[in-house]
Amino acid sequence: MNDLHTWGMVAVIALVTALIRFLPFLIFRGDKKTPKLIEKLGRILPYAIMGMLVVYCLKGISFTDVSGFLPSLIACAVVALLHLWRRNTLISIIAGTLSYMLLVQLVF
């Protein structure tokens, strides 16, 4: 692949990425009222995406062995309890990831 082709691909990818990021601000300018559907999606989608991520992360769990499900179960409990206590998504996700990795690498 030559350099011109590579730079062309990078330019197109950058342009599409910028367009996707700026398009909502161009469509829904400050003087226009945001449609009710968009407001409803803004409230519902974060929870739906988090639910899909949980299902995706837990879909490969094997219940045939304790080491197959216990680290995931403990990490999920750490995330849930820490989030209920601190109400900080970033801290909950980091602590859950660290607890899972430590459990898998050092304990199980």
The first five atom37 places (N, CA, C, CB, O) and aatype in JSON, in Angstrom:
{
  "aatype": [12, 2, 3, 10, 8, 16, 17, 7, 12, 19, 0, 19, 9, 0, 10, 19, 16, 0, 10, 9, 1, 13, 10, 14, 13, 10, 9, 13, 1, 7, 3, 11, 11, 16, 14, 11, 10, 9, 6, 11, 10, 7, 1, 9, 10, 14, 18, 0, 9, 12, 7, 12, 10, 19, 19, 18, 4, 10, 11, 7, 9, 15, 13, 16, 3, 19, 15, 7, 13, 10, 14, 15, 10, 9, 0, 4, 0, 19, 19, 0, 10, 10, 8, 10, 17, 1, 1, 2, 16, 10, 9, 15, 9, 9, 0, 7, 16, 10, 15, 18, 12, 10, 10, 19, 5, 10, 19, 13],
  "atom_mask": [
    [1, 1, 1, 1, 1],
    [1, 1, 1, 1, 1],
    [1, 1, 1, 1, 1],
    [1, 1, 1, 1, 1],
    [1, 1, 1, 1, 1],
    [1, 1, 1, 1, 1],
    [1, 1, 1, 1, 1],
    [1, 1, 1, 0, 1],
    [1, 1, 1, 1, 1],
    [1, 1, 1, 1, 1],
    [1, 1, 1, 1, 1],
    [1, 1, 1, 1, 1],
    [1, 1, 1, 1, 1],
    [1, 1, 1, 1, 1],
    [1, 1, 1, 1, 1],
    [1, 1, 1, 1, 1],
    [1, 1, 1, 1, 1],
    [1, 1, 1, 1, 1],
    [1, 1, 1, 1, 1],
    [1, 1, 1, 1, 1],
    [1, 1, 1, 1, 1],
    [1, 1, 1, 1, 1],
    [1, 1, 1, 1, 1],
    [1, 1, 1, 1, 1],
    [1, 1, 1, 1, 1],
    [1, 1, 1, 1, 1],
    [1, 1, 1, 1, 1],
    [1, 1, 1, 1, 1],
    [1, 1, 1, 1, 1],
    [1, 1, 1, 0, 1],
    [1, 1, 1, 1, 1],
    [1, 1, 1, 1, 1],
    [1, 1, 1, 1, 1],
    [1, 1, 1, 1, 1],
    [1, 1, 1, 1, 1],
    [1, 1, 1, 1, 1],
    [1, 1, 1, 1, 1],
    [1, 1, 1, 1, 1],
    [1, 1, 1, 1, 1],
    [1, 1, 1, 1, 1],
    [1, 1, 1, 1, 1],
    [1, 1, 1, 0, 1],
    [1, 1, 1, 1, 1],
    [1, 1, 1, 1, 1],
    [1, 1, 1, 1, 1],
    [1, 1, 1, 1, 1],
    [1, 1, 1, 1, 1],
    [1, 1, 1, 1, 1],
    [1, 1, 1, 1, 1],
    [1, 1, 1, 1, 1],
    [1, 1, 1, 0, 1],
    [1, 1, 1, 1, 1],
    [1, 1, 1, 1, 1],
    [1, 1, 1, 1, 1],
    [1, 1, 1, 1, 1],
    [1, 1, 1, 1, 1],
    [1, 1, 1, 1, 1],
    [1, 1, 1, 1, 1],
    [1, 1, 1, 1, 1],
    [1, 1, 1, 0, 1],
    [1, 1, 1, 1, 1],
    [1, 1, 1, 1, 1],
    [1, 1, 1, 1, 1],
    [1, 1, 1, 1, 1],
    [1, 1, 1, 1, 1],
    [1, 1, 1, 1, 1],
    [1, 1, 1, 1, 1],
    [1, 1, 1, 0, 1],
    [1, 1, 1, 1, 1],
    [1, 1, 1, 1, 1],
    [1, 1, 1, 1, 1],
    [1, 1, 1, 1, 1],
    [1, 1, 1, 1, 1],
    [1, 1, 1, 1, 1],
    [1, 1, 1, 1, 1],
    [1, 1, 1, 1, 1],
    [1, 1, 1, 1, 1],
    [1, 1, 1, 1, 1],
    [1, 1, 1, 1, 1],
    [1, 1, 1, 1, 1],
    [1, 1, 1, 1, 1],
    [1, 1, 1, 1, 1],
    [1, 1, 1, 1, 1],
    [1, 1, 1, 1, 1],
    [1, 1, 1, 1, 1],
    [1, 1, 1, 1, 1],
    [1, 1, 1, 1, 1],
    [1, 1, 1, 1, 1],
    [1, 1, 1, 1, 1],
    [1, 1, 1, 1, 1],
    [1, 1, 1, 1, 1],
    [1, 1, 1, 1, 1],
    [1, 1, 1, 1, 1],
    [1, 1, 1, 1, 1],
    [1, 1, 1, 1, 1],
    [1, 1, 1, 0, 1],
    [1, 1, 1, 1, 1],
    [1, 1, 1, 1, 1],
    [1, 1, 1, 1, 1],
    [1, 1, 1, 1, 1],
    [1, 1, 1, 1, 1],
    [1, 1, 1, 1, 1],
    [1, 1, 1, 1, 1],
    [1, 1, 1, 1, 1],
    [1, 1, 1, 1, 1],
    [1, 1, 1, 1, 1],
    [1, 1, 1, 1, 1],
    [1, 1, 1, 1, 1]
  ],
  "atom_positions": [
    [[0.85, -1.17, 0.0], [0.0, 0.0, 0.0], [0.9, 1.24, 0.0], [-0.97, 0.0, 1.23], [1.85, 1.32, 0.78]],
    [[0.6, 2.18, -0.86], [1.45, 3.36, -0.92], [1.02, 4.41, 0.1], [1.43, 3.96, -2.33], [-0.05, 4.33, 0.7]],
    [[1.89, 5.39, 0.27], [1.64, 6.43, 1.28], [0.43, 7.28, 0.97], [2.86, 7.31, 1.43], [-0.29, 7.7, 1.88]],
    [[0.2, 7.56, -0.32], [-0.95, 8.39, -0.69], [-2.26, 7.69, -0.32], [-0.93, 8.71, -2.2], [-3.19, 8.33, 0.17]],
    [[-2.33, 6.41, -0.54], [-3.52, 5.64, -0.2], [-3.72, 5.63, 1.32], [-3.4, 4.2, -0.73], [-4.84, 5.8, 1.8]],
    [[-2.65, 5.43, 2.06], [-2.73, 5.41, 3.52], [-3.21, 6.75, 4.06], [-1.38, 5.06, 4.13], [-4.1, 6.79, 4.91]],
    [[-2.63, 7.85, 3.57], [-3.04, 9.17, 4.05], [-4.47, 9.5, 3.63], [-2.09, 10.25, 3.52], [-5.19, 10.19, 4.35]],
    [[-4.87, 9.01, 2.47], [-6.25, 9.2, 2.04], [-7.23, 8.49, 2.96], [0.0, 0.0, 0.0], [-8.27, 9.05, 3.32]],
    [[-6.89, 7.25, 3.34], [-7.75, 6.52, 4.27], [-7.83, 7.23, 5.62], [-7.24, 5.09, 4.46], [-8.91, 7.36, 6.2]],
    [[-6.69, 7.69, 6.12], [-6.68, 8.39, 7.4], [-7.52, 9.67, 7.32], [-5.23, 8.74, 7.82], [-8.25, 9.99, 8.26]],
    [[-7.43, 10.39, 6.21], [-8.22, 11.62, 6.04], [-9.71, 11.33, 6.01], [-7.8, 12.35, 4.76], [-10.5, 12.05, 6.62]],
    [[-10.11, 10.28, 5.31], [-11.54, 9.93, 5.23], [-12.04, 9.49, 6.6], [-11.78, 8.81, 4.18], [-13.13, 9.89, 7.02]],
    [[-11.27, 8.69, 7.31], [-11.66, 8.24, 8.64], [-11.79, 9.43, 9.59], [-10.65, 7.23, 9.2], [-12.74, 9.51, 10.37]],
    [[-10.83, 10.36, 9.53], [-10.89, 11.55, 10.39], [-12.1, 12.42, 10.05], [-9.6, 12.37, 10.25], [-12.76, 12.94, 10.95]],
    [[-12.39, 12.57, 8.76], [-13.53, 13.38, 8.34], [-14.85, 12.77, 8.81], [-13.53, 13.55, 6.82], [-15.72, 13.47, 9.32]],
    [[-15.0, 11.46, 8.62], [-16.24, 10.8, 9.05], [-16.39, 10.87, 10.57], [-16.25, 9.33, 8.58], [-17.49, 11.1, 11.07]],
    [[-15.3, 10.66, 11.29], [-15.35, 10.74, 12.76], [-15.76, 12.14, 13.21], [-13.99, 10.37, 13.37], [-16.62, 12.28, 14.09]],
    [[-15.16, 13.17, 12.62], [-15.52, 14.54, 12.98], [-16.97, 14.84, 12.62], [-14.58, 15.54, 12.26], [-17.68, 15.5, 13.37]],
    [[-17.41, 14.35, 11.46], [-18.79, 14.58, 11.04], [-19.78, 13.93, 12.01], [-19.01, 14.05, 9.62], [-20.8, 14.53, 12.36]],
    [[-19.47, 12.72, 12.42], [-20.37, 12.03, 13.37], [-20.42, 12.79, 14.69], [-19.9, 10.58, 13.61], [-21.48, 12.86, 15.32]],
    [[-19.3, 13.35, 15.11], [-19.27, 14.08, 16.39], [-19.99, 15.42, 16.31], [-17.83, 14.31, 16.83], [-20.65, 15.82, 17.27]],
    [[-19.86, 16.13, 15.19], [-20.41, 17.48, 15.07], [-21.83, 17.53, 14.53], [-19.52, 18.3, 14.2], [-22.52, 18.53, 14.7]],
    [[-22.28, 16.45, 13.88], [-23.59, 16.45, 13.25], [-24.74, 16.72, 14.23], [-23.82, 15.13, 12.59], [-25.63, 17.5, 13.89]],
    [[-24.76, 16.12, 15.41], [-25.86, 16.44, 16.34], [-25.92, 17.92, 16.71], [-25.72, 15.62, 17.59], [-27.01, 18.47, 16.9]],
    [[-24.76, 18.57, 16.82], [-24.76, 20.0, 17.16], [-25.24, 20.85, 15.99], [-23.36, 20.44, 17.58], [-25.81, 21.92, 16.18]],
    [[-25.02, 20.37, 14.78], [-25.52, 21.1, 13.62], [-27.02, 20.89, 13.43], [-24.77, 20.66, 12.36], [-27.73, 21.81, 13.04]],
    [[-27.5, 19.68, 13.71], [-28.92, 19.39, 13.53], [-29.76, 20.04, 14.63], [-29.16, 17.87, 13.53], [-30.79, 20.65, 14.35]],
    [[-29.31, 19.91, 15.88], [-30.08, 20.43, 17.02], [-29.39, 21.67, 17.57], [-30.23, 19.36, 18.12], [-28.77, 21.62, 18.64]],
    [[-29.49, 22.76, 16.86], [-28.86, 24.0, 17.31], [-29.58, 24.54, 18.53], [-28.87, 25.05, 16.18], [-30.68, 24.11, 18.86]],
    [[-28.95, 25.5, 19.2], [-29.48, 26.04, 20.45], [-30.84, 26.69, 20.33], [0.0, 0.0, 0.0], [-31.59, 26.71, 21.31]],
    [[-31.18, 27.23, 19.16], [-32.46, 27.92, 19.03], [-33.63, 26.97, 18.77], [-32.38, 28.92, 17.91], [-34.79, 27.37, 18.89]],
    [[-33.33, 25.72, 18.41], [-34.38, 24.73, 18.17], [-34.61, 23.88, 19.41], [-34.03, 23.85, 16.97], [-33.68, 23.6, 20.16]],
    [[-35.85, 23.47, 19.61], [-36.15, 22.58, 20.72], [-35.82, 21.15, 20.31], [-37.64, 22.7, 21.15], [-36.15, 20.71, 19.21]],
    [[-35.16, 20.43, 21.21], [-34.81, 19.04, 20.95], [-36.08, 18.19, 20.93], [-33.8, 18.5, 22.01], [-36.91, 18.32, 21.83]],
    [[-36.24, 17.34, 19.92], [-37.44, 16.49, 19.86], [-37.55, 15.57, 21.07], [-37.44, 15.66, 18.58], [-36.55, 15.16, 21.66]],
    [[-38.79, 15.26, 21.43], [-39.05, 14.4, 22.6], [-38.4, 13.03, 22.45], [-40.56, 14.24, 22.82], [-37.92, 12.47, 23.43]],
    [[-38.39, 12.49, 21.23], [-37.79, 11.17, 21.0], [-36.3, 11.18, 21.33], [-37.99, 10.74, 19.54], [-35.8, 10.24, 21.94]],
    [[-35.62, 12.22, 20.95], [-34.18, 12.32, 21.23], [-33.94, 12.46, 22.72], [-33.56, 13.52, 20.47], [-33.0, 11.87, 23.26]],
    [[-34.77, 13.24, 23.4], [-34.64, 13.37, 24.85], [-34.89, 12.04, 25.55], [-35.61, 14.44, 25.39], [-34.19, 11.69, 26.5]],
    [[-35.9, 11.29, 25.07], [-36.2, 9.99, 25.65], [-35.04, 9.01, 25.42], [-37.5, 9.42, 25.06], [-34.66, 8.28, 26.33]],
    [[-34.49, 9.01, 24.22], [-33.34, 8.15, 23.94], [-32.13, 8.52, 24.8], [-32.97, 8.23, 22.46], [-31.38, 7.65, 25.23]],
    [[-31.96, 9.8, 25.06], [-30.87, 10.25, 25.92], [-31.01, 9.76, 27.35], [0.0, 0.0, 0.0], [-30.01, 9.58, 28.05]],
    [[-32.24, 9.54, 27.79], [-32.47, 9.0, 29.14], [-32.37, 7.49, 29.18], [-33.81, 9.45, 29.65], [-31.9, 6.93, 30.17]],
    [[-32.82, 6.82, 28.13], [-32.92, 5.36, 28.13], [-31.64, 4.66, 27.68], [-34.06, 4.93, 27.26], [-31.25, 3.65, 28.26]],
    [[-30.99, 5.16, 26.66], [-29.87, 4.45, 26.05], [-28.69, 4.17, 26.98], [-29.38, 5.22, 24.9], [-28.12, 3.08, 26.88]],
    [[-28.29, 5.07, 27.87], [-27.17, 4.71, 28.75], [-27.42, 3.45, 29.56], [-26.87, 5.86, 29.69], [-26.51, 2.63, 29.72]],
    [[-28.62, 3.27, 30.07], [-28.95, 2.07, 30.83], [-28.99, 0.84, 29.94], [-30.29, 2.24, 31.55], [-28.54, -0.24, 30.33]],
    [[-29.52, 0.99, 28.74], [-29.58, -0.13, 27.81], [-28.18, -0.57, 27.39], [-30.41, 0.25, 26.57], [-27.91, -1.76, 27.29]],
    [[-27.31, 0.38, 27.15], [-25.94, 0.05, 26.75], [-25.21, -0.64, 27.89], [-25.18, 1.32, 26.32], [-24.48, -1.6, 27.66]],
    [[-25.39, -0.16, 29.11], [-24.74, -0.8, 30.25], [-25.25, -2.23, 30.43], [-24.97, 0.01, 31.55], [-24.48, -3.14, 30.73]],
    [[-26.54, -2.43, 30.24], [-27.1, -3.78, 30.33], [-26.53, -4.7, 29.27], [0.0, 0.0, 0.0], [-26.22, -5.85, 29.56]],
    [[-26.39, -4.2, 28.05], [-25.8, -5.01, 26.98], [-24.35, -5.34, 27.28], [-25.92, -4.29, 25.64], [-23.89, -6.44, 26.99]],
    [[-23.62, -4.39, 27.85], [-22.22, -4.65, 28.2], [-22.1, -5.71, 29.28], [-21.54, -3.37, 28.67], [-21.2, -6.55, 29.23]],
    [[-23.0, -5.69, 30.25], [-22.99, -6.72, 31.3], [-23.26, -8.09, 30.69], [-24.04, -6.41, 32.4], [-22.56, -9.06, 31.01]],
    [[-24.26, -8.18, 29.83], [-24.57, -9.45, 29.18], [-23.39, -9.92, 28.34], [-25.83, -9.32, 28.31], [-23.04, -11.1, 28.36]],
    [[-22.78, -9.01, 27.6], [-21.64, -9.37, 26.75], [-20.46, -9.87, 27.59], [-21.2, -8.17, 25.91], [-19.81, -10.85, 27.23]],
    [[-20.2, -9.21, 28.7], [-19.07, -9.61, 29.55], [-19.32, -10.94, 30.25], [-18.79, -8.54, 30.58], [-18.37, -11.69, 30.49]],
    [[-20.55, -11.25, 30.57], [-20.84, -12.46, 31.33], [-21.31, -13.63, 30.48], [-21.87, -12.15, 32.36], [-21.63, -14.69, 31.03]],
    [[-21.37, -13.47, 29.16], [-21.91, -14.52, 28.31], [-21.04, -15.76, 28.24], [-22.12, -13.99, 26.93], [-21.55, -16.85, 27.96]],
    [[-19.75, -15.64, 28.47], [-18.86, -16.78, 28.33], [-18.52, -17.48, 29.62], [0.0, 0.0, 0.0], [-17.58, -18.27, 29.67]],
    [[-19.27, -17.21, 30.66], [-18.98, -17.81, 31.97], [-19.31, -19.3, 31.95], [-19.76, -17.09, 33.09], [-20.36, -19.72, 31.45]],
    [[-18.41, -20.08, 32.49], [-18.62, -21.52, 32.61], [-18.94, -21.86, 34.06], [-17.38, -22.31, 32.11], [-18.19, -21.51, 34.97]],
    [[-20.06, -22.55, 34.27], [-20.47, -22.92, 35.62], [-20.03, -24.33, 35.99], [-21.97, -22.81, 35.74], [-20.44, -24.86, 37.02]],
    [[-19.19, -24.94, 35.17], [-18.72, -26.29, 35.46], [-17.62, -26.31, 36.5], [-18.24, -26.96, 34.2], [-17.39, -27.32, 37.16]],
    [[-16.92, -25.19, 36.65], [-15.81, -25.1, 37.6], [-15.94, -23.79, 38.38], [-14.44, -25.19, 36.86], [-16.39, -22.78, 37.85]],
    [[-15.54, -23.82, 39.63], [-15.63, -22.62, 40.48], [-14.78, -21.49, 39.91], [-15.18, -22.94, 41.92], [-15.18, -20.33, 39.97]],
    [[-13.62, -21.82, 39.36], [-12.75, -20.77, 38.81], [-13.32, -20.17, 37.53], [-11.37, -21.33, 38.54], [-12.81, -19.17, 37.04]],
    [[-14.37, -20.77, 36.98], [-14.99, -20.25, 35.78], [-15.99, -19.15, 36.03], [0.0, 0.0, 0.0], [-16.21, -18.3, 35.17]],
    [[-16.6, -19.15, 37.21], [-17.63, -18.14, 37.46], [-17.39, -17.3, 38.7], [-18.95, -18.81, 37.59], [-17.89, -16.18, 38.79]],
    [[-16.64, -17.79, 39.66], [-16.47, -17.06, 40.91], [-15.73, -15.72, 40.75], [-15.72, -17.91, 41.9], [-16.17, -14.73, 41.35]],
    [[-14.64, -15.63, 39.96], [-14.02, -14.3, 39.79], [-14.98, -13.28, 39.18], [-12.79, -14.42, 38.91], [-14.99, -12.12, 39.6]],
    [[-15.77, -13.69, 38.2], [-16.73, -12.77, 37.59], [-17.81, -12.35, 38.57], [-17.37, -13.4, 36.35], [-18.21, -11.19, 38.62]],
    [[-18.28, -13.31, 39.35], [-19.31, -13.02, 40.35], [-18.79, -12.05, 41.41], [-19.79, -14.31, 41.0], [-19.5, -11.11, 41.79]],
    [[-17.58, -12.27, 41.88], [-16.99, -11.38, 42.89], [-16.76, -9.99, 42.3], [-15.65, -11.97, 43.42], [-17.04, -8.98, 42.96]],
    [[-16.25, -9.93, 41.07], [-16.0, -8.63, 40.43], [-17.31, -7.86, 40.22], [-15.28, -8.81, 39.08], [-17.35, -6.65, 40.4]],
    [[-18.37, -8.57, 39.83], [-19.68, -7.92, 39.67], [-20.18, -7.37, 41.0], [-20.7, -8.89, 39.07], [-20.74, -6.28, 41.06]],
    [[-19.98, -8.15, 42.06], [-20.4, -7.69, 43.39], [-19.6, -6.46, 43.82], [-20.24, -8.82, 44.42], [-20.14, -5.54, 44.42]],
    [[-18.3, -6.46, 43.51], [-17.45, -5.29, 43.85], [-17.97, -4.06, 43.11], [-15.96, -5.56, 43.47], [-18.09, -2.99, 43.71]],
    [[-18.26, -4.21, 41.83], [-18.77, -3.07, 41.04], [-20.09, -2.57, 41.61], [-18.94, -3.47, 39.55], [-20.27, -1.37, 41.81]],
    [[-21.01, -3.48, 41.87], [-22.33, -3.08, 42.35], [-22.26, -2.41, 43.72], [-23.26, -4.29, 42.42], [-22.84, -1.34, 43.93]],
    [[-21.54, -3.03, 44.65], [-21.45, -2.47, 46.0], [-20.7, -1.14, 46.02], [-20.76, -3.45, 46.94], [-21.11, -0.2, 46.71]],
    [[-19.62, -1.07, 45.28], [-18.85, 0.18, 45.24], [-19.66, 1.29, 44.58], [-17.53, -0.03, 44.49], [-19.58, 2.45, 45.0]],
    [[-20.43, 0.95, 43.56], [-21.24, 1.98, 42.92], [-22.38, 2.44, 43.83], [-21.8, 1.45, 41.6], [-22.71, 3.63, 43.85]],
    [[-22.97, 1.52, 44.56], [-24.02, 1.92, 45.52], [-23.44, 2.79, 46.63], [-24.69, 0.68, 46.13], [-24.11, 3.7, 47.12]],
    [[-22.21, 2.52, 47.02], [-21.59, 3.27, 48.1], [-21.08, 4.63, 47.64], [-20.46, 2.47, 48.7], [-21.37, 5.64, 48.27]],
    [[-20.32, 4.66, 46.54], [-19.66, 5.9, 46.12], [-20.39, 6.66, 45.01], [-18.28, 5.6, 45.67], [-20.16, 7.86, 44.84]],
    [[-21.26, 6.0, 44.26], [-21.98, 6.62, 43.13], [-21.02, 7.21, 42.1], [-22.92, 7.71, 43.65], [-21.27, 8.27, 41.54]],
    [[-19.91, 6.5, 41.86], [-18.92, 6.96, 40.88], [-18.66, 5.81, 39.91], [-17.58, 7.42, 41.59], [-18.07, 4.8, 40.27]],
    [[-19.12, 5.99, 38.69], [-19.02, 4.92, 37.69], [-17.58, 4.57, 37.38], [-19.73, 5.34, 36.42], [-17.24, 3.39, 37.28]],
    [[-16.73, 5.55, 37.24], [-15.34, 5.29, 36.89], [-14.63, 4.48, 37.97], [-14.6, 6.61, 36.66], [-13.92, 3.52, 37.66]],
    [[-14.8, 4.86, 39.21], [-14.18, 4.11, 40.31], [-14.73, 2.69, 40.35], [-14.42, 4.83, 41.67], [-13.97, 1.74, 40.57]],
    [[-16.02, 2.52, 40.14], [-16.62, 1.2, 40.17], [-16.06, 0.3, 39.08], [-18.13, 1.3, 40.03], [-15.72, -0.86, 39.34]],
    [[-15.96, 0.82, 37.87], [-15.45, 0.02, 36.75], [-13.99, -0.33, 36.94], [-15.64, 0.78, 35.43], [-13.59, -1.47, 36.71]],
    [[-13.18, 0.63, 37.37], [-11.75, 0.36, 37.59], [-11.57, -0.66, 38.7], [-11.0, 1.67, 37.94], [-10.76, -1.58, 38.57]],
    [[-12.29, -0.51, 39.79], [-12.16, -1.46, 40.91], [-12.63, -2.85, 40.51], [-12.95, -0.96, 42.13], [-12.02, -3.85, 40.9]],
    [[-13.71, -2.94, 39.75], [-14.19, -4.24, 39.29], [-13.21, -4.92, 38.36], [0.0, 0.0, 0.0], [-12.97, -6.12, 38.46]],
    [[-12.63, -4.14, 37.44], [-11.64, -4.7, 36.52], [-10.41, -5.17, 37.27], [-11.25, -3.67, 35.47], [-9.9, -6.26, 37.03]],
    [[-9.92, -4.34, 38.19], [-8.74, -4.72, 38.97], [-9.0, -5.95, 39.83], [-8.29, -3.56, 39.86], [-8.16, -6.85, 39.91]],
    [[-10.18, -6.0, 40.46], [-10.47, -7.17, 41.3], [-10.57, -8.43, 40.45], [-11.77, -6.95, 42.08], [-10.09, -9.48, 40.87]],
    [[-11.19, -8.34, 39.28], [-11.29, -9.51, 38.41], [-9.91, -9.98, 37.96], [-12.18, -9.21, 37.18], [-9.6, -11.17, 38.03]],
    [[-9.09, -9.04, 37.51], [-7.76, -9.42, 37.02], [-6.9, -10.0, 38.13], [-7.06, -8.21, 36.4], [-6.18, -10.97, 37.92]],
    [[-6.97, -9.41, 39.3], [-6.19, -9.96, 40.44], [-6.68, -11.34, 40.83], [-6.27, -9.02, 41.65], [-5.88, -12.23, 41.12]],
    [[-7.99, -11.53, 40.85], [-8.54, -12.85, 41.19], [-8.13, -13.9, 40.16], [-10.06, -12.77, 41.28], [-7.74, -15.01, 40.53]],
    [[-8.21, -13.56, 38.9], [-7.89, -14.53, 37.85], [-6.39, -14.85, 37.83], [-8.33, -14.0, 36.49], [-6.0, -15.99, 37.62]],
    [[-5.56, -13.83, 38.04], [-4.11, -14.03, 37.94], [-3.49, -14.61, 39.2], [-3.44, -12.73, 37.61], [-2.54, -15.39, 39.12]],
    [[-4.02, -14.24, 40.36], [-3.35, -14.62, 41.61], [-4.08, -15.67, 42.43], [-3.16, -13.41, 42.45], [-3.44, -16.46, 43.13]],
    [[-5.4, -15.72, 42.36], [-6.15, -16.61, 43.23], [-6.64, -17.85, 42.49], [-7.34, -15.86, 43.84], [-6.42, -18.97, 42.96]],
    [[-7.27, -17.68, 41.36], [-7.89, -18.81, 40.67], [-7.01, -19.3, 39.54], [-9.26, -18.44, 40.14], [-7.37, -20.25, 38.85]]
  ]
}
